[in-house]
Amino acid sequence: MSTAVDDLGAQLIAAEGAHLAHNYHPLPVVAARAEGVWVTDVEGKRYLDLLSAYSALNFGHGHPAILAAAREQLDRLTLTSRAFHNDKLGPFATALAQLCGKDLVLPMNTGAEAVETGIKVARAWGYRTKGIAADAATIIVATGNFHGRTTTIVGFSDDPTAHDDFGPYAPGFVHVPYGDADAIAAAIDENTAAVLLEPIQGEAGVVVPPEGFLRRVREICTENDVLFIADEIQSGLGRVGETFACDREGVVPDVYLLGKALGGGILPVSAVVANEDVLGVIRPGEHGSTFGGNPLAAAVGLRVVEMLASGEFQTRAKALGAHLEQNLRTLVGQGVTAVRIAGLWAGVDIDPAVGTGREIAEKLLARGVLVKDTHGQTIRIAPPLTIRATELDWAVEQLKHVLAA
């Protein structure tokens, strides 16, 4: 491999360092191409992608069906704004509402926008339907949450890196321990409009709540006339072996917040999905987005929903997740202190004696495996749902080598 090629990666990283704000600390690899579950860097080295852009690439890089939908739409119409109708938005909203078993869809772009929209909807519902006094509505949130990085959202984060030095923060949020349904019940009062939860906390390290927690939250919200808002932006759309993580307990929230995989790894697509009696409280002019619901996004989102409707990807995630779990559990006590897994989504806690999560991620990078660390000692594994069992086995072997070294 030539020195010129070797230097290209370093040059590109240096250019980023000189001219990009330093709000990320990426692993030292410069991707140039990708297909399926494999990424190729500017030097020609291939890597197995076990991150999937935080589950935005559930269907892998460049899935042919998704690319075909995007290419066809690129040649027809890409943007109108919501000032006009377009011929793709209606079919997309219909299909997504059916997938969720709900009436209405409010399309946005990023996951954080979906969360912000959900907060606005919950407050409007609280005032206009439940009858909460003006400006008194509260929303119950969980410790360890990660819902995005807008100023409202980081205001109710308890992660110092996300939260500190960005105040003053919006009031109206009440914290309870994640996984504690009794604490939610105790926190509800006449001003509670909603409970906002991740069914599985991703950024926290793939933290799975106790069995029955989501069912009990559903019961508590129903009993107290409070909305249950499920942030399924990372956990939803096939990742955990079900269409939604809430499906693992047979629970249907009042509001789904969706994103990431909804854009098929092509462009940002997010949505709030709920019934008419909830989402119908928003009136024309009260909320919107120039790009939300654009025809290109709708065409891609429709293809994603069609692919999920078959159940193929959910089935693959469940079966391959069981296979991955069996392999990862053998590492406990061999450099791993704990494994948490739901479908093809795992949090692996690294023994401090063998290194930090970042150090293990860097060593895996050197062996051709892409993962990302979180909260010091944890690495997250979330491969595309198109991965093969043999590829998972190879990745676990690389982790074994790194831990043994």
Secondary structure as GFF3:
##gff-version 3
##sequence-region A 1 405
A	DSSP	alpha_helix	3	19	.	.	.	ID=ss1
A	DSSP	beta_strand	31	35	.	.	.	ID=ss2
A	DSSP	beta_strand	38	41	.	.	.	ID=ss3
A	DSSP	beta_strand	46	49	.	.	.	ID=ss4
A	DSSP	alpha_helix	52	55	.	.	.	ID=ss5
A	DSSP	alpha_helix	64	74	.	.	.	ID=ss6
A	DSSP	alpha_helix	89	100	.	.	.	ID=ss7
A	DSSP	beta_strand	104	108	.	.	.	ID=ss8
A	DSSP	alpha_helix	111	125	.	.	.	ID=ss9
A	DSSP	pi_helix	126	130	.	.	.	ID=ss10
A	DSSP	beta_strand	138	142	.	.	.	ID=ss11
A	DSSP	alpha_helix	151	155	.	.	.	ID=ss12
A	DSSP	alpha_helix	160	163	.	.	.	ID=ss13
A	DSSP	beta_strand	173	176	.	.	.	ID=ss14
A	DSSP	alpha_helix	181	187	.	.	.	ID=ss15
A	DSSP	beta_strand	192	197	.	.	.	ID=ss16
A	DSSP	alpha_helix	213	223	.	.	.	ID=ss17
A	DSSP	beta_strand	227	231	.	.	.	ID=ss18
A	DSSP	three_ten_helix	245	249	.	.	.	ID=ss19
A	DSSP	beta_strand	255	258	.	.	.	ID=ss20
A	DSSP	three_ten_helix	260	263	.	.	.	ID=ss21
A	DSSP	beta_strand	270	274	.	.	.	ID=ss22
A	DSSP	alpha_helix	276	279	.	.	.	ID=ss23
A	DSSP	alpha_helix	295	309	.	.	.	ID=ss24
A	DSSP	alpha_helix	312	329	.	.	.	ID=ss25
A	DSSP	beta_strand	336	341	.	.	.	ID=ss26
A	DSSP	beta_strand	346	350	.	.	.	ID=ss27
A	DSSP	alpha_helix	357	366	.	.	.	ID=ss28
A	DSSP	beta_strand	369	370	.	.	.	ID=ss29
A	DSSP	beta_strand	372	374	.	.	.	ID=ss30
A	DSSP	beta_strand	378	381	.	.	.	ID=ss31
A	DSSP	alpha_helix	389	404	.	.	.	ID=ss32
###
